[in-house]
Amino acid sequence: MNNLSESAIVKKAVDVEKSILRKVGAAIERFHMIREGDRIAVGLSGGKDSITLLEILLILQKRAPIDFSVCAFTIEQGKFLAPIQPVGEYLQARGVDWTYVHDQPSLNLISEQPDHGCDLCSRYRRRAIYEIVRKLGANVIAFGHTADDFCESFLRNAMFTGRISALPPITWSSKGEFRLIRPLVYVTEDLTRAFAQSLGAPVIPCGCSQKTGTVRRNLRDIFADLENEHPFLKETLLAAMGNIDTNRLLDTRFLDLGGPAEQHGLMPDNQVLITLEST
C-alpha cells in the first residue's frame, strides 16, 4: 500500500509538471515571450507562484531550442511574514543565481505611512525592480501572475474602474528597456500549489496576501463558490479575454454608428441625426 501510495504521489507530481510546462509553453509561443539570447530575471516573491515560474523556466532553459539564461531576485519591502533565508538556502542548493535586496525606501514607507495603499507600494517596488534588473544585466523580467490573477484583474477593472482590461501577458517598461512577461497566464493556482508542494520548496507568505475584506479577497471567494458548479470558469474567462467582439460593446470607437447607408453616402436628405447636448 505504501509503495502504491508513493507511486501515485510521484505520478501526480509528474502530471502537474507536464500540465504546467504545456500551459507555459503555449503562453510563451503565443505571445513571443522569450527570444534568443534573453537574460530573464524572475521576480521571486517567496510564494508558490513565483517559485513555480522559476523552476519551470529552469526546465525550459535546458529543453528549449533557443539559448537564454535565468536568474532570480527578491525585494525586501518589510512585508514577509517569516524570514526569507530558507528561500535563499533552497536556491543555493539548486545552483540558482539569486539576488536579495533590502529596499530602504519601501521600508521607510511602512514606518512613515503605515496606511499607504497598494498603488504607492507598487510604485516603490517597480522602481526597485528596474534598478536591480539593470544591475543583473537582464533584459526580461518575469512575474508569477497566474490565471487567477488575470481573471481577478479583469473583473476588478470592469466592476470597479469601468474599464475592460486585465494584466498584459507581455509588455514593455516605459522607456523600452525591459520586456515584462507573465508566463503563468494559463496556469491556475491549484497547479502552482501542487507543484510547489511536490518540490518541497519553502513558501514564505506576504502580509498583503493575508488581508481580508479587500476586493481581491472578495473576488477570490466568489470564484471559489462559482467553481464548485463551473469548474472551468477561469479558462472560459481567459478565452474571453482573447476573443473580444468589439461590435458587442459600448465603445463608440469600434461601433458602426452610421450603418451601411451612411458609409456609401446614401443617407436620405430628410434623415435627422439627434444629439443630446448639456444645457
N, C-alpha and C positions, 0 to 999 in steps of 0.2 A: 504493500500500500504506500509506504514511504517513497519507494522508487517511482511508482506511478505518479504520486503527488509531485515529486521533484521534476519528473519528466514533463508533466502538464504545465508547471510553472515556467520551465525553460521554453517550452513551445509557445506559451502565451507571450513571453518576453520577445521571442524571435518574431512572432506575428505583429506585435506592436511596433517593433523597429522597422519591419518591412512596410507596414502601413504608413508610418511617418516618412520614411525615405521616399515612398511613392508620391505622397502628397507634396513634400518639399520639392522633389524633382519636378513635379508638374508646375509648381509655382515659379521655380527658377527658370524653367523653359518658357513658360507663357509670358513672363514679364521681363525676360532677359536680365535677370538679377546679377549673375556672376559671369565675368568675362576673363579672357586670357590675361594672366599677369596681375590680377587683382590681389591686393592685400586687404583682408577682411578683418575688421576689429569688431568682436562681438561684445555688446553691452551686457555684462553679466550682473544681474540684479541680486543673485543669491537664491532666486526662486526656481521652481520646477521648469518653467517655460524656457528661460534663458539657458539653463544647463542642458536642456534637451536640444536647443538650437545649436549650441556649441558642439556637442557630441555628434550630432547629425552632420554638421559641416566638416568635422574632422574625418568622418567616414567618407563623405563625398569627395573630400580632398584626395583621398587615396584611390578612389574609383573613377573620378571624372576624367574625361578625355582632354581637359584643359588644365593648365597649371595655375594654381592660386595658393596663397598662404593664409593661415588663420591665427589670430591672436585674440586675447580677451582682456577686458578691463572692467574694473568695478569702481564706482564713485561712492565714497562715504559721505552721506548727507545727514548722518545722525538719526536715521530712521529704522535701522536694523534692530530687530527685537532680540538678537543674540549675536555674539561675536562672529565675525566673518572669517576668522582664521581657518576653521575647518574646510572652507571652500578653497582657500589657498593651498592647504596641505593636499587636498584631493587633486587639484590641478597640477601641483608639483609632481605628484606621483604619476600623473598621466603625461608629464613632459610638455604641458601646455604653457605657452608664453603668456603670463598674466601680470597685469599692472593694476595696483591698488592705490588709489589716491584719496586722501582726505581733502575735501573741497571746503576750505575755510569760509568763503563767503556763504555757502549753504549752511554751515554750522552756525555762523553768526545770525543767519536769518531765523533759525529756530529760537535762539536766545533773545533776539531783539523783537521779533514779530511772531509770537507763538501761534497766533490765529491766522497766519498767512494762508492764502488759497493755493490750490493746485497749480494755477497758471504761473504764479510767481516762482514756485519751486521748480516747475518745469523749465522756465526761462533760465534759471541758475544752472540747472542740470545740462541744458543744451550748450551753454557757454563752456562748461567744464568738459563736456564730451568732445567738442571740437578742439579744445586745447590739448587734450590727452591724445586723441587720434592723430592729430598733426605731428606730435612728438613720436608716435609709434610708426610713422611713415605709411599709414594706411590710407587708401582712397575710398574704401567702402565701409559703412557702419551697418551692422546687422542687429536688429532688435527682435526680441522674443514675443512680439504680439501674436496672439493666436486667433483662430476663427471666432472664439468667444469675444475677444476684444473688438474685432471688426464689426460683429453684429451689434454689440452694445454701443459702439460709436455711431453706427448707422441710425439706430433707434433714438439714441440720445440727441443727436443733431436734428433729426426730424421732429421729435416731440418737444424739445426744449429750446432749440435755437432757430427753428423754421428753415432749416437747410437740408437738402438731400445730399448728404456727403458722409464719408467714413474715413478710416485710415487709408492712406495710399500704400499699395504693396511696394511701390518703388517711387522715390522722389529724389530731389537734389537739395543740398544746402543752398542757402540764399545766394551765395557767391559762386555756386557751381563747383566748389572744391571737393565735396564728398557726395557719393551716391549712398542714399539711405534705403535699405531693403528690409522687408519683413517676410522671410521665407516660410514662416509658420501660418500664413494666411489661411490655408486649408486644413490646418491641424487643430482639432478640438482639445480642450484641456483635460478631458478624460484620458486622452492618449499621452499627453506630456506627463500627467501624474503617474500613469502606469510605467512609463519609460524611465522616469527619474527614480522610481522605486526599484525597478529592475537593475539600475546602475549602482544602487547603494550610495548615490551621491548625497552630500549634505545639502539640505534645503533650509535657508535662513529667511524667515518671513520678514516682511517690511510692515511697519506700523500702519501704513496707508491701506494695505490690503485687508486690515482687520476692522476698518471703520464700518459702523452700521448707520443706517438712516440716510445713506447717500443715494443719489440717483443710480450710480453704478451697482450698488448692492441691491437696490430695488429691482433693477432690470435683471440681475442675475437670479433673484428669487422668482421673478415672473417666468424666466426661461426654464428654470428647474421645474416649475409646475406644468408649463405647457409641454415640455419634452416627455412628460410621463405618457401623454397621449399622442404626441407628434415627435417621434424620436429623431427625425431628420430635419428639424426646424432650422438649425444653423446652416446646414448645407443648402437648404432652399433659399434662405436669406442671402447667402454668398452668391448663389446663382443669380438672384435678382439684381445684385449689385453689378453683375457683368452682363445684364440683359435689360438695359434701360429702354423703355418705349417713350421717347420724348413727346410723341403725339398724344400721350395719355396723361400728361401732367399739366400744371398751370403756368409754366414759364413761357411767356409770350415770345421769347427768342426762338422757340422751337415749334410754335404753333402757326398753322396756316390760317391767319385771321381773315384773309380776303377771299379765299376759295378760288376754284379754277377760273371763274368768270373774270375776277379782278386781275388774275395773273395774265390773262390773254387780252386785257383791255376791253372786255365785253360787258362791263358793269353798265346797266341801263341808266339813262340820264336822270330818271326820277327816283333812283335809289338814294337814300339819305343815310350817311353814317352818323350815328349818335354817340357823342362822348359826354361823360359826366365831368363837370368842372366844379371845383370848390367855390363856394360863394364867400 
